Amino acid sequence: MLAFLSSRHKWLGDTAKAGILPVATLLLVIFMVLPVPATVLDIGFIANITIALAVLMVALNVAKPLDFSSFPTVLLFATLLRLALNVASTRVVLVEGHAGPHAAGQVIEAFGNFLIGGDYVVGIFVFTILMIINLVVITKGAGRVSEVTARFTLDALPGKQMAIDADLNAGLLSPEEAKQRRQDVATESDFYGSMDGASKFVKGDAVAGVLILIINIIGGMILGVFSYDMAVGDAAQTYVLLAVGDALVAQVPALLLSIAAAAIVTRVASPMDLPGQIGSQFGNPKAWIPVAAILVVMGLLPGMPHIIILPIAAVAGFLAWRMSHKEKKANLPEPHPQLPEQQNHIGWSDVTDGAVLAIEIGYGLVPLVDDRKGAPLMQRLTGIRRQLSRELGFVVPLVRVKDNMALPPNAYRIQISGVTLGEDQAWPDDLLALDSGDIDSIVDGEACQDPTFGLDSLWIAPEKRSEAVVSGYTVVDASTVIATHFNHLVGLHAAELFGMDEAQGLLDNLKETAPQLVEGLTPKPLSLFQVTAICRSLLSEGIPLKDFRRLSEAMIHAAADDSASDSPSLENIVDGVRRRIGSLIIQSLVPVKMPLPVITLDVELESLLAQAIEAGGGASRPVEPGLVQKIVSAVEEAARPIMAEARRFAVVTSPIARRTLLKILKPSFPGTPVLSFEELPDDKAIEVVAVVGSRSSKPSPSETINSETVDHKKDLA
C-alpha cells in the first residue's frame, strides 16, 4: 500500500511539473486578452519581481554559464509575463484611472507615491534614467558580448571536436568521456547562440516599456479630458502618475533580468560561484594596502570630509592586514603532533609500499609531475594505463610516482612489485631527437641511446626542435620518453601484474554475459589458481586476454583433453589453449590478407633439440650452452633482414621443442613469438624467410606457402 501511495505521489508530482508551463502560458494569454481585477494584477506584479530576483540569484551563484542552460528560455517567458502585465495594467489604467491612483492596484499606487513622491515629473525623469541604464549600458553591452561569444564559440567548435578526437585516440579519454565532452561542446554552442537571440528580448522589452508609457500618457490624457471632463492638470496628475508607476513596476524586474543576462554572458568558467571567484581574486593584501594609503592622503587634504574618508581608509587597512595575516598562516606547514606511544609505533604502512607499479624519479624530474606545470608525465601515464588495459584485457594497476633522493637528479627507475625493470635519464627542459635512419644533417646535442628501442639519439635544446625535424629526426619531450619506456616494459612484463584478483574480475565480468560458461570453467574443472596461472602464462608469451570468452572456452576444452591424457599438467593445458586460439595469436602479428613471415629450424636441429629435451627429464635448461649460443646467433642472422624492414615475424618449431626454444630465444628476442606447427591456422599463408640449421639458411626464392605445406616437418621432427 505504501509503495502504491509513493508511486502515485511521484506520478502526481511529475504530472504537476509537466503541467505548470502550459498553464502559465495560458495565463499570459488571459492577462493580454481578458480584463483582470486590480488584486490579481498586484499578485502578478509581485510574482514578476520574485521571478526576476530568483533568476538574478541563480545567475550569480552558478560556477559556469552552462549550469544555467535554461536561462534563454526563462528569459523569454519572464519577458512575456512582464509584457502581459503591461497590457493588463494599461487596460486598468485607461478604464479605471479617472477614479484615482488606487484604481490600478496597490503596487502601481505604491510605486507612484513612494518611489517618486507623487510627482509625475520626477517619475518621468527617474524612469528615463532607468531606461538609459538598462537599454544603453547593460542591455547593449550584454548583447554585444553575447554576439561576440556566440561567434567565437561557433568558430572554435571544429577545433574542440578535433581535440576531443585526438585525446580519445591517445587514450586520454574513454569513449564515454569523449561522448560527454562532445555533448558539452554542442550544448555550449547552442547556449551562446540562444543567448545572442535572448539579448534581443531584453532590448525589445526596454523599447516596449517606453512605447507603453507614451501610450498610457497620451491615452489617459485624451480619456480624462474628453471622456470624463477632467481638467488638463488633473488628467495629467492622475494618468501620468499612474503611467509612470506602471512603467517603474515593469522596469525594476526588467533591470534585474538585464543584470542577470549580463552576468551570465560575461561569466568565466570557474570551480567557484561568482561571489567566491570575486572574493578570492580581491583577497590579495597587496591590492588593499595602496587603497588604504591613497584614502589616508585624500582624508588629510583640506576641505575633504575627514569623518567619512578616514574610517573607510581604516577599514581598507584592516582588510589588508587581515588578508596578509591569513595568507602567512596558510603558508605555514601544519604541525603533526605525535604522542610518545605513537612515536614508537610501527605499522604495516611503514613496512610495505602497496604499489605494484612505481616510477622513482630524481629531484630534477619533479617538474614533470608538478600540478602547477600541468603534470605532463601523470597525464601520459594515465593515457598509457587506459590503453594498456584495453590491449591486455585487464585493468592495469595505478602507477605511483615518487621521488628518490638517492638517484641522480635526472634519473628515473621503473619498478614492478619492487623489482627494477629499467632505468635511464631524461632532461625535462630538453627534447630527445631520435635518429630514424634517414638523417640529412647532424644537429648539435648530447648523444645518447633511446631507452626503449636503443636507437641513436640526441638531447637537444627546445629552440632546435624545428631544425631537428627538418633534418629527419623524430623529436619527443622528456615525459614522452619516460612514458614510452614505461609502456614498453609493462607490456613485456604484463604477466607480473596479473593475479588472482584480476582473474576473478575477468570471471565476474564474463559472468554477466555468459554465466553458464563461467560455471563450466571454475571451480571445476579448473580452480581460480589454475585459471590465473594459465592467463599469466599466456600474457608472458604476449597473448592478450581481450577475448576472454574465447579463452575460457579453450580452457574448458584443453582441461577436458588434459584429464584424459596419461600425464596431465598445467603446461599441457596451456599448449591446448594455444592450439585453439592460433588465429587469435596470428592476427596480432600480421594483417589478415598478408602471409606470416616465419623462421623454422632444420629437421636435424629439431631432432637434436627433441632428444636433448627427452634426455633432460624435465630440466629447465636441457640444451648445452654452446648449442644455445649457436641457435641464438643463427636466428639473429636470419632475422636481421626482416627486422630491418620493421616487419613482425614468428619462429615456428615442433610442439615438443616450442617451450624450450622460447626460453632460449626470449632473452635476445623478447617480443618475438615462438609457435608450434599445431598453432598455425590451416587457412593462413606462411612465408618461410629462413631455415635455421640448414646449409643454406634461406629458403627458395619468394617461398610463400600455406600452413599445410609445413605438415611434413611435424612428422620429421
DRENMAR-960311 format. One line per field, with one value per residue (C-alpha): y, z, x negated; residue number from 1. Coordinates in steps of 0.5 Angstrom, whole numbers, plus 500, padded with zeros to 3 digits. Example, Ala and Ser with C-alpha at 12.3 -4.5 7.8 and 13.67 -1.06 7.14 Angstrom:
2
yy = (491,498)
zz = (516,514)
xx = (475,473)
n = (1,2)
This chain:
717
yy = (500,505,503,505,511,513,511,515,521,521,521,527,531,529,531,537,539,538,542,548,551,550,553,559,560,560,565,570,570,571,577,580,579,579,584,583,586,590,585,580,585,586,579,579,585,582,575,578,582,575,571,577,576,569,569,574,570,564,567,570,563,559,556,556,559,552,551,555,553,554,562,564,560,563,570,569,567,573,578,575,576,583,585,581,585,591,590,588,595,599,597,598,605,607,605,606,611,617,614,616,613,607,604,601,597,598,596,602,607,605,606,612,615,612,612,619,622,623,628,625,630,627,620,621,623,617,613,616,615,607,607,609,605,599,600,604,601,594,591,594,591,584,584,585,580,575,576,576,570,566,568,565,559,557,559,554,548,544,545,543,537,535,536,531,526,527,526,520,517,518,514,520,520,514,513,515,521,523,523,527,532,533,534,539,543,542,545,551,553,552,556,562,562,562,568,572,572,572,579,582,580,585,590,590,589,596,599,597,600,607,606,603,609,614,611,611,618,620,615,618,625,624,620,624,631,628,623,624,632,633,639,638,639,634,629,630,629,623,619,621,619,612,611,613,608,602,603,603,597,594,597,594,587,588,592,585,581,585,585,577,576,581,577,570,572,576,570,566,558,557,552,557,561,569,571,566,568,575,574,570,575,581,577,580,584,588,591,594,597,602,603,605,609,614,614,617,622,624,625,629,634,641,641,634,630,627,624,619,618,617,611,608,608,605,599,598,598,593,588,589,587,581,578,578,575,570,569,568,563,559,558,555,548,544,541,534,533,525,522,519,512,514,516,508,505,502,500,496,502,503,496,496,501,497,500,495,500,505,510,513,520,524,531,534,531,533,539,533,531,538,540,548,546,541,535,532,526,524,525,521,515,516,515,509,506,506,504,498,496,496,492,487,486,487,493,496,498,505,508,511,516,518,522,518,523,517,518,523,529,527,519,515,508,504,498,493,490,493,490,495,493,499,506,512,519,525,532,536,542,539,535,528,527,520,518,515,513,518,524,530,533,533,537,539,536,531,524,518,512,512,508,504,501,503,508,513,520,527,531,538,545,547,552,547,543,546,544,537,536,539,534,528,527,525,530,528,531,528,526,522,519,516,514,510,507,505,503,498,495,494,491,486,484,484,477,480,485,479,476,472,479,480,473,474,481,478,472,477,481,475,472,478,476,468,465,458,459,461,456,451,453,454,452,445,443,449,453,460,459,455,460,465,461,460,467,469,464,467,474,472,470,476,474,479,477,481,476,472,469,465,464,461,456,454,453,448,444,444,442,436,434,434,430,424,424,420,426,432,438,446,446,442,446,452,448,446,453,456,451,453,460,460,465,470,470,471,476,481,480,481,483,478,478,478,472,471,471,465,463,455,450,445,438,435,441,440,432,434,439,434,429,434,435,428,426,432,429,436,440,448,448,442,444,446,453,452,450,455,461,458,458,465,467,464,466,473,473,470,475,481,483,482,487,492,492,493,487,482,475,469,463,456,449,443,442,439,444,450,451,450,454,460,460,460,466,470,474,476,477,479,481,475,469,462,458,451,448,446,453,455,456,452,458,462,463,463,466,462,467,463,456,456,450,448,449,455,459,462,458,458,465,468,462,463,457,455,452,445,445,445,439,434,438,436,428,429,433)
zz = (500,502,495,491,495,494,486,486,489,485,479,481,482,475,472,476,474,467,467,470,464,459,465,466,458,458,464,460,454,459,462,455,453,459,464,470,477,481,486,481,478,484,485,478,479,486,482,477,482,485,479,477,484,483,476,479,485,481,475,481,484,478,477,469,464,462,469,468,461,461,462,455,455,462,460,454,459,464,459,456,463,464,457,459,466,462,457,463,467,461,461,468,468,462,464,472,472,473,480,483,484,488,482,478,485,491,487,482,487,492,486,484,491,495,490,486,492,488,483,476,473,478,476,468,470,474,469,464,468,469,461,460,465,462,455,453,458,461,455,450,453,454,447,444,449,447,440,440,445,440,434,437,440,433,430,436,435,430,434,440,437,434,440,443,438,439,446,445,440,445,451,455,455,455,450,455,457,450,448,454,452,445,448,453,447,443,449,450,442,443,449,447,440,444,449,443,441,448,449,443,448,453,449,446,452,454,448,449,456,453,448,453,458,452,450,457,458,451,452,459,458,452,456,462,458,453,456,464,463,467,467,464,470,474,468,468,475,475,469,468,475,474,468,471,477,472,468,474,477,470,469,476,474,467,470,475,469,465,470,470,463,463,469,465,459,462,467,466,468,475,480,485,484,482,490,491,485,486,493,492,487,491,497,495,501,496,493,499,502,497,497,505,503,498,502,508,504,501,508,510,505,507,505,505,509,514,518,512,509,515,517,511,510,517,514,508,512,517,511,508,515,516,509,510,517,514,508,512,517,511,508,515,515,519,525,527,534,536,543,546,545,537,536,538,534,527,523,516,512,515,512,505,500,497,490,484,479,481,478,482,480,482,484,477,474,480,475,470,476,479,478,477,471,468,471,464,466,470,464,460,465,465,458,458,463,460,453,456,460,453,450,455,457,465,469,470,477,479,478,484,482,488,489,491,493,492,485,480,479,472,473,474,475,473,478,478,485,488,482,478,470,467,469,465,465,462,462,463,460,453,448,445,438,435,429,425,420,414,417,412,417,424,430,436,442,447,444,448,447,447,453,450,443,444,438,437,440,442,448,444,447,445,440,436,435,428,426,428,425,418,419,419,427,431,437,443,450,457,459,453,453,460,459,452,456,462,456,453,460,463,456,457,464,464,467,473,474,474,480,483,484,477,474,479,476,469,471,475,468,464,468,467,459,460,467,464,461,468,471,467,468,475,481,476,472,474,480,481,482,475,471,474,472,465,464,467,462,456,458,459,452,449,448,451,455,451,448,455,453,447,452,457,452,450,457,458,452,454,461,459,454,459,464,459,458,461,464,466,467,467,461,457,458,456,450,449,450,445,439,440,439,434,429,435,436,429,428,433,428,421,417,415,408,409,410,416,416,420,421,422,425,420,421,424,429,431,432,437,441,442,444,449,452,453,456,460,464,465,467,466,461,458,452,453,453,447,442,445,443,436,436,438,433,427,429,430,423,420,423,421,414,416,422,418,414,421,420,425,425,429,430,428,431,433,439,444,442,443,450,451,444,447,454,449,445,450,453,446,442,448,443,438,439,438,436,434,428,431,433,425,422,416,412,414,409,411,408,411,411,413,416,422,422,414,410,406,412,406,403,396,393,395,398,401,403,406,413,411,407,413,416,413,418,424,422,421,428)
xx = (500,494,491,497,498,491,491,498,495,489,493,498,491,489,495,496,489,491,497,494,491,497,502,497,497,505,505,500,506,511,507,507,514,519,520,516,518,513,512,510,505,502,500,498,493,490,489,486,481,480,478,473,470,469,466,461,459,458,454,450,448,447,440,440,446,448,450,456,457,465,463,465,472,473,471,477,482,480,481,487,490,488,491,497,498,496,502,507,504,505,513,514,510,514,521,521,515,520,523,516,509,512,516,510,508,504,497,498,500,494,489,492,493,487,481,483,486,493,489,490,485,480,482,481,474,473,476,472,465,467,468,462,458,462,462,456,451,453,457,453,446,449,452,445,442,447,446,438,438,443,439,432,436,438,431,428,433,429,422,425,428,421,418,423,422,414,415,419,414,408,412,413,421,425,431,436,432,431,438,440,435,438,445,442,439,445,449,444,445,453,453,449,453,459,456,455,462,465,461,466,471,469,467,474,477,474,476,483,483,482,488,493,491,492,499,501,500,503,509,510,510,515,520,519,520,526,529,529,529,523,518,512,508,512,512,504,503,508,506,498,497,501,497,490,492,494,487,483,486,485,478,475,475,473,467,466,466,462,456,457,456,450,447,448,445,439,438,432,432,429,430,433,439,439,438,433,429,429,427,421,419,420,417,410,407,402,408,411,405,405,412,411,405,409,415,411,408,414,417,412,413,416,424,425,430,425,430,432,426,421,426,426,419,418,423,418,412,415,417,410,407,412,411,404,404,409,404,398,402,404,397,394,394,399,396,397,396,395,396,390,393,395,387,385,391,389,395,396,395,388,386,390,391,397,396,395,393,388,383,378,375,369,371,369,375,380,383,386,391,392,399,397,394,399,396,395,392,398,403,399,398,406,407,402,405,412,409,405,412,415,410,408,415,415,414,407,406,405,398,394,389,385,378,372,366,361,362,358,362,365,365,371,373,379,381,386,387,380,376,373,374,371,367,365,364,368,368,374,372,370,372,370,368,369,365,370,364,365,362,360,356,353,356,352,354,352,351,355,359,366,368,374,371,364,364,358,361,359,362,363,365,372,370,367,374,375,368,368,375,373,366,370,370,376,377,381,381,378,385,386,379,381,388,386,380,386,391,385,383,390,392,386,388,395,396,393,399,404,406,412,416,415,417,423,425,425,429,434,435,436,441,446,446,444,446,446,439,436,440,437,430,429,428,429,425,420,419,418,411,410,414,409,403,406,407,400,397,401,399,392,392,395,402,407,413,418,422,423,430,426,420,425,428,421,419,425,423,416,418,422,417,411,415,416,408,403,399,404,400,402,397,401,407,403,401,408,411,405,407,415,413,408,412,412,405,403,408,404,397,400,406,411,409,402,397,394,386,383,376,376,371,368,370,364,363,371,369,363,367,372,367,364,371,372,366,366,372,376,370,371,365,364,359,352,350,346,351,356,351,351,358,359,353,357,364,361,357,363,368,363,366,374,372,369,376,379,384,386,384,385,381,384,382,385,389,384,379,383,383,375,374,378,373,367,370,373,367,365,372,377,382,382,387,385,390,391,394,400,402,402,409,410,412,406,401,394,388,381,376,370,369,364,359,359,353,357,360,365,371,372,374,380,383,390,393,400,400,401,394,390,394,388,384,388,387,380,379)
n = (1,2,3,4,5,6,7,8,9,10,11,12,13,14,15,16,17,18,19,20,21,22,23,24,25,26,27,28,29,30,31,32,33,34,35,36,37,38,39,40,41,42,43,44,45,46,47,48,49,50,51,52,53,54,55,56,57,58,59,60,61,62,63,64,65,66,67,68,69,70,71,72,73,74,75,76,77,78,79,80,81,82,83,84,85,86,87,88,89,90,91,92,93,94,95,96,97,98,99,100,101,102,103,104,105,106,107,108,109,110,111,112,113,114,115,116,117,118,119,120,121,122,123,124,125,126,127,128,129,130,131,132,133,134,135,136,137,138,139,140,141,142,143,144,145,146,147,148,149,150,151,152,153,154,155,156,157,158,159,160,161,162,163,164,165,166,167,168,169,170,171,172,173,174,175,176,177,178,179,180,181,182,183,184,185,186,187,188,189,190,191,192,193,194,195,196,197,198,199,200,201,202,203,204,205,206,207,208,209,210,211,212,213,214,215,216,217,218,219,220,221,222,223,224,225,226,227,228,229,230,231,232,233,234,235,236,237,238,239,240,241,242,243,244,245,246,247,248,249,250,251,252,253,254,255,256,257,258,259,260,261,262,263,264,265,266,267,268,269,270,271,272,273,274,275,276,277,278,279,280,281,282,283,284,285,286,287,288,289,290,291,292,293,294,295,296,297,298,299,300,301,302,303,304,305,306,307,308,309,310,311,312,313,314,315,316,317,318,319,320,321,322,323,324,325,326,327,328,329,330,331,332,333,334,335,336,337,338,339,340,341,342,343,344,345,346,347,348,349,350,351,352,353,354,355,356,357,358,359,360,361,362,363,364,365,366,367,368,369,370,371,372,373,374,375,376,377,378,379,380,381,382,383,384,385,386,387,388,389,390,391,392,393,394,395,396,397,398,399,400,401,402,403,404,405,406,407,408,409,410,411,412,413,414,415,416,417,418,419,420,421,422,423,424,425,426,427,428,429,430,431,432,433,434,435,436,437,438,439,440,441,442,443,444,445,446,447,448,449,450,451,452,453,454,455,456,457,458,459,460,461,462,463,464,465,466,467,468,469,470,471,472,473,474,475,476,477,478,479,480,481,482,483,484,485,486,487,488,489,490,491,492,493,494,495,496,497,498,499,500,501,502,503,504,505,506,507,508,509,510,511,512,513,514,515,516,517,518,519,520,521,522,523,524,525,526,527,528,529,530,531,532,533,534,535,536,537,538,539,540,541,542,543,544,545,546,547,548,549,550,551,552,553,554,555,556,557,558,559,560,561,562,563,564,565,566,567,568,569,570,571,572,573,574,575,576,577,578,579,580,581,582,583,584,585,586,587,588,589,590,591,592,593,594,595,596,597,598,599,600,601,602,603,604,605,606,607,608,609,610,611,612,613,614,615,616,617,618,619,620,621,622,623,624,625,626,627,628,629,630,631,632,633,634,635,636,637,638,639,640,641,642,643,644,645,646,647,648,649,650,651,652,653,654,655,656,657,658,659,660,661,662,663,664,665,666,667,668,669,670,671,672,673,674,675,676,677,678,679,680,681,682,683,684,685,686,687,688,689,690,691,692,693,694,695,696,697,698,699,700,701,702,703,704,705,706,707,708,709,710,711,712,713,714,715,716,717)
